[in-house]
């Protein structure tokens, strides 16, 4: 099931594989891809990658966790702080990294991107002495381990002289507390450098630790533990399949007589010199191990204290799954035995290491016998295997001692099939001699040893039954869910409420060898115990069952769910929510809502374990099926009708105990916040009838999963009473309505209606609706308007200025009235047809609010009702078809302050198309724009003052000019300087907000383009203010209407000139201030001898084109700035024109959609430290040449259409041509100028391409 992709909204949860060069481990397995690690910042101190970065504690959100199936080898040391380190670990995992070792607040990790929140220092190379000396003692300790890792030489197997005999021993430490059952999750390791205080002869106290020795061992410990994390993922040797991570993180703490607090330093001191005796001596009464256990636990010096020590290492409260103690015994001066191969062994038994099977302790000597301290990691790694249940696979044929293939080891009872006595065939760390060393180098374990530490996968891949799935090991694959069954559902939204996630511990498969090895409630291993001829009576070698030694396993589980995902049919994955608010315990339940459909639905669930590995997926052979009944399309449905309305508690349960919905006889009542009533129907409108009473609350209403509105069921006094909440203007299809309680609520019934058939459609051509003398007005009192919410009547006496004179054109006779609402989400609905334009007249006033406008169910725009002057102004929607449309006006809730009233006056309908009497302006001919005077707008509202220029000016917020027109673009000609701000709306949609404050200019255009010239449009210019306390004037000189025909292939000058060199027309649209055409002096330019120069920071130029894939812009260079180049609204690059005075400077953009109508736009670049000005000479449009076999220089050109020379190779962006005698032909080369620069060319009938490029030193 691994490597599945899930999507929650727009986020993906992806299992990824990343591997880097191992900087600190001795060997990289051959299945690991080696990549150069990122180099340190040369500006930082040696070895340092980052400094303190503020931590984002919320960054490690569950939806972003990306656990690696392949782990990044250890390559980074991170120093953090106690308050950040936990979040940092999660962030590293989110980023696809892996935390191997935690040492205090230092993390030894595998990571590709070292920029992390909460990291004080990040190192990927050796840390300098100067840097080291500036660190705290705790940080120094971690960094010295890191430096030792970086400095370590790879293991040289040929240089190791292996001595004979078995090097280590296994011990059995029964105990009720199971501290290391299987190797997965987080492990706390307490490493103790045992120090002797023996007195008497020097022979009694031969060893004393040094810091140098301690640091060497720490590096070995880090490498050994890191080895196990990587080994878990070693591919299957038969199929080559990648295997999952065991998600091991080792929390390591070191104790020595030279570090830490005085109390901790004293704890490591014992009265014997351990190397002088045997390992077993340490476990005897008064033995050094028991002395240490008593010192660290405060318990009596007995074997039980060792188990307590390991248990305590896990933390209180527990922060690690397992714990054990690693004793390191100094042997650096061990000269008691003469034989060189005995150095580094315990004198009493000749061993170099030992471990208690399944914990709680292990011990190694400093030298590890003839392995030496530089290879001690091998021995530590092997002892760690014993700690987690792996048996020793070594056998000494000379001594006839060691393993037996009849043994059974580990929590999962795995037979010892790779024992050397039986002819072991697999490379494995748990063997001995050269095989052990080779295995360590290759991260190899026998399949039996893997199983003994808990790395068993039994699930078969459903897509390939001959292979295992390898999504997660069985001990981490413990999750499923309780059985789900559904009757026929009323609501298409399928509720999975309070579903139990079952979490069943993995246990051994089979019948426990016929019961010999226990049962499913407790079980034990089978081990070979050597005989003791000195016992009374003497014993022989024999197989012994673990329970006879007090060695028993019980079902053990460290897993829990971290995510639950569901999808229905072929929909997207949706995340479930934990019922109790957080996935943080072994037992969990979840809630989920899935958007189903009428008829049969298939549900698929996926559960991810604690480490975000997918461990459960609904089987195709056992689908979860739900049938949803066909919803009604008409009628009235009571809330207690279980065949029509589904009632849920806050968790999505339909039959909660006790019930949360109470049948009052006429309504269904609930006081539970989050309880839900769900109703489905087919149609366009539904009315929710509900109760209203003192003390009731509100309900949120969702339509098809989206919050639609809120019902307030509270009465301030009196009552009880009822209310209607209408949801209308929906698409004619199936809808789901959810009423979710936010307090005590009463739901009565759901009434289905077709609003348009009840209130009717306002027909512009029907004189009963729009009379010939009405000028298209439909008053607020019209019968075909529907008001939803609490609306009241107001008139001109109480709320001026609702008079006939307030509108344009004037209406007679006057109605002088309006409808008012003071509630957010109250609405007005109207259906209309046979009109291409509709205007909404409403009152605007100081601090007026706003209302959103929807057309045919889709958001169209927002009416802003704040105005300096109290007046009635229209909001226009135009360019519509003559079909039936649905208009909705929805009052908004203010972000701050009190709710302001919304006063609706009237609608006005008309047809602008084909009505020159209304517009006054016909569609311009292409290339011949129409100039409109300052008085040319058909409507003006507010105080517009005529001034010289000529122009009209206003500074009052809310003042509006309205212009009806037809064209593909329109320019508003205005002044800039000490002026204010205007908003430009076209057909009711805000297109641009224009700040006119800045450099002075007059009668300069600002353009709105991209309009459909086949339809009429309405432009509204509305005065606004950046600072309402200071009102600046705005000057409008008039308008320019364009009908732009896109140009095709060719060369286009800034203007077309007549015989007298006067500009006549242009293919460009110019915005803001541009110079008159400038003649090139003293040298002629590339064409026409003229160019244009911007005169304002807001100057822009537009060119519509089609049929080509490449654009080249030409200009001059000099004391200029740069132009940002956009195509279809997307920034394509910046054309820098600053430099040596010259001409014919070019900037090319290629790979454009040649079949589309495209818009080229040039703007002044405002980000570079250059003058805010650029020039434009010409634009060449063409298609890239198709090259055939041959050689093409970087500056070669080719004729297009017989008149225009275009480059053969398309250098797109800010390239510079450099003269270069060293090039292929001694000519020029193009030098890249920006990160997005491209070179493109098309090739046909060639099998290869050779690119000659210039090589530079930097």
C-alpha angles and dihedrals in degrees: 000000000000125000093035118153122226129186126203109184100312098336125100127206105208132180106223139189121216129163131181134187110285105242098178110024118087099234138018115213116242090247091063117093110229116220129172109260117237112275120239121261104270089218092059126080115274112292095004118120105171142009129214113324118187110250124237103212091194096050095094095068115165093243090062100049110123110184115195121235084195114043127220108243117247108280109137141061116206125191115204141157131262093250094050107033097086093051089044091056089054091048092053090052090047089054092054094259130127131231108215104169133015113197108180104303093339121099125204102204147165107234139156100197112042096190102108136160113243095024114127094185133006121194130189098163138038115304116234123240090244092054092044094053091056094058130093117261092255092051091045089056092055093043093051089054088049093050090049089054093049092048096046119116118228117263110273103206093186091059093056114097105204117210121215129256133047109312099199143031135216121223132193120227111180117203142152092238113074104208102169112022102149133357108256136101127014121348127190114211122190109199114200123193099206114221123196124220093183113151132206124053121017087248089069094056109031101144133069123170121235126200090243091056092046093051091050090054092047090057089050091050091051092050093046094052092042087054092064093051091055095040091060089067097048106133122255104272093219104042099020089230116156112248125217130259120262086216091231120180118175118209103201127193123181129209125189140148089252101052142047130021123341090250092053092046091055093048093067095057120103133180096239133061099240096205089061094065137036130280088250090057089067090062097049123098107293090010120154095249092054091047089056093046091053092048094051098041105029089231127122115286097263136121090261089065090063090058091047090051092055090046092050090051088069089068137243107279088030113255098166131053095220140015140193141165123240115200117201114198119201114239100158092117098032103141100144094109116057098214111094091218090060094060111114094025128114105261094221099056107007092240125139097198145006140181140191109245107251089002162230098174146013132188135201133175121239094248098036088217113278091345089082127211092282089065097036089111089077093058094043090051091051092049089050087056089056090048088061097044107273111142123224110264093194123113128183108212092191094056092030088226134129138055130002126210091226091067122107121207142179139034090290094048100241118183117242095245097153097057112141089226089065095045104273112219103183130082105242141166089223092066124079141251122006092349090060091050094047090048092052091052090052099040087242129164127167114252087246093054090047089054093046091058089048102264098133126137117190101164114109121224105251090210092053114023091189091067136058118248098232094196092133136336115269093251088059095037099074103121133105134132137252115270114279126210130170136195121210107306128222096201122059087213100088112215119209101191127191093338112183119237105214115217110192118179116238113248133180116289122239134030097306091257092304091313094305090116097043133259140282091282096053134356142171144208130251117230139177113245120193117233125251114220090189094058120104103263097019116244131215131219107282147158112259129195114234095232090065087061093046089254107140135156126210130192104287130187132180095169134105137164121272101176139010119199130187138182134182125218107326096332131124124284112265124197120239122222125234109247092227093044101258139052097229110120140065092253119047142163127205141203126211139170119207124190104235131173138230111287128017120359131186118211123203122193130192127189125199123205129232091282094048095255113143105242103163133044127167108258119240088226092056105041123179104233129191128183120208117201122234107269122233123257099199140019142058121289126195119225091236092056101109090193090062108024127045118206120203136182120231091278095050097259116147096199106035120176114251095028116244097197115070123200106225092184094256103035142018112248130197134174095186114110107229096027111137140208111200126197130174128199143157116239144058106280142033131180118212110208113203144166126257123203143153109277096022121128137211136284127213113224118212123193114200090341097310125108106253108169146326129250117212107208096173122110118201090214143344123025152058097211141147136252141195124226113193124204110187145146091066125149112267096257142089115310135183119216119197120188107196120191119236090174137345109332141173119213114193112172147325118239120196119211140162100231096197091056091051105040093027134218123287103232115200089204094050110093089203088066102031112025120209091246097047097082087227096302121147109191128227089249093060116132093228094064120093120208117199117196131012110334126167134190120253130177141200092270095057099029115025141227100038095125133126090253092060093073134068115250096031116244122221131226095032122235094188096191142104144185118249134200128178097186129097114240094023108137148200120212130194134170116206140169143182092042127102093193134044129180127200113211115204139155118265122195143153111308091003116168130229142252130205119231122215126191120197090346095308127108109256107172147305130269111216112204102187111119137160089223125049105239145131114255134173131240111208134212115184144158092066131148117247091248123111113287133187118223122197126184111195121189114229128223111237118246089228135006132026126326109265123214121260113214116196116198111172150314124246122203129188145141114250094178110094092005107110089165087067100040100031088201128085126209108283120239112254110275094013109090121195118238114217120200124234090262093049100099110107093221136030126182124191131011111332113170124202115233136173117283081059103269144129120237138193135169099183119112112242097024109138141196118198125201125185112206146145122226145095095261140013132199126206109211110212144148128261127202125075089003137121140241133285133190120219118210125184117193090345097307122113105240104171142358108213122201108204095187113109141057112013120259135149135214090002120153132238110195137217110191141166095071125147107252091200092073133054118248139198122224119198122190109199125189115229134165134225088208114027090198091064116047117197124196122250120207121207115192096178143277140281121212118204134194102196121197111195113243125227138210114339146070120297124197123208088257140000108241132207126227090279090054092250117144111251110168139350137205087216130080112219123207128199120351122342129169123253111260109294121214115228110248136217094355125039118249127232096272140002090003089250141095140173129240128202116244099189138043089239095053114131138173128206132197125183114209142161141179097048136088099202136057126188119190119201127201143146126266132221136093090356137117132226140283124222109223119215130182117192090346096306121116108241100177146303121274106213111203098173113115145069114355109266149118142245094043106165139201120190133200119188141171091061123155102264096191093056132079103249133193121217113202129186120198133176110262109237101180104065122079091246136109112288094241139090138176135230125204107160144327124226119204120196147134119258112261116249109237125214131190112320145073122292126190121221092246098040117131134201132201118253119201087349095284112060126064112213130181117269091215116046111226102190116197136010101341119154124212111230125193106236126172090190095065125109092276101016095256127100142316132209115241118207115243108183140022094253096050114129140191115210134177136159121233130194131184095008128118099201142016126214117198118198111207137175116251116215133191093237 
